[in-house]
């Protein structure tokens, strides 16, 4: 390794383990974010009319 320019093999190993841990964490998080598509529900029925505003004298 020293012939290839790697001066600190322990640091290389530590960095490789940190990178592997980071990728593993990303994969775990990504897998947890996968979910099913929501089902399309039927449209809500129209709201009924108010049936007049009884008891409000003086109004049209």
C-alpha positions as CSV (number, residue, x, y, z in Angstrom):
1,X,0.0,0.0,0.0
2,X,2.9,2.4,0.8
3,X,4.2,1.8,-2.8
4,X,0.8,2.9,-4.1
5,X,1.0,6.2,-2.1
6,X,-1.2,5.2,0.8
7,X,0.6,6.5,3.9
8,X,-1.9,5.5,6.5
9,X,-3.7,2.1,5.8
10,X,-5.7,2.4,9.0
11,X,-7.2,5.7,7.9
12,X,-8.1,4.1,4.5
13,X,-9.8,1.3,6.3
14,X,-11.7,3.6,8.6
15,X,-12.8,5.8,5.7
16,X,-14.0,2.8,3.7
17,X,-16.0,1.6,6.7
18,X,-17.5,5.0,7.2
19,X,-18.5,5.2,3.5
20,X,-20.0,1.7,3.7
21,X,-22.0,2.6,6.8
22,X,-23.2,5.8,5.1
23,X,-24.4,3.8,2.0
24,X,-26.0,1.2,4.3
25,X,-27.9,3.9,6.2
26,X,-29.1,5.4,2.9
27,X,-30.4,2.1,1.7
28,X,-32.2,1.5,5.0
29,X,-33.8,4.9,4.9
30,X,-34.7,4.6,1.2
31,X,-36.3,1.2,1.8
32,X,-38.4,2.7,4.7
33,X,-39.7,5.4,2.4
34,X,-41.2,3.0,-0.2
35,X,-45.0,2.8,0.2
36,X,-48.0,1.8,-1.7
37,X,-49.8,4.2,-4.0
38,X,-52.9,5.7,-2.5
39,X,-56.2,4.3,-3.8
40,X,-58.4,6.8,-5.7
41,X,-61.6,7.2,-3.7
42,X,-64.9,8.1,-5.3
43,X,-65.7,11.8,-5.5
44,X,-67.5,13.2,-2.4
45,X,-71.2,13.8,-2.9
46,X,-72.4,17.3,-3.5
47,X,-73.2,19.3,-0.3
48,X,-76.9,19.8,0.3
49,X,-78.4,23.3,0.1
50,X,-78.9,25.3,3.3
51,X,-82.7,25.0,3.2
52,X,-83.2,28.7,3.7
53,X,-82.2,30.9,6.6
54,X,-85.4,30.9,8.6
55,X,-85.9,33.3,11.5
56,X,-83.9,36.2,10.0
57,X,-86.6,38.9,9.8
58,X,-86.0,41.9,7.6
59,X,-83.9,40.0,5.1
60,X,-85.0,39.4,1.6
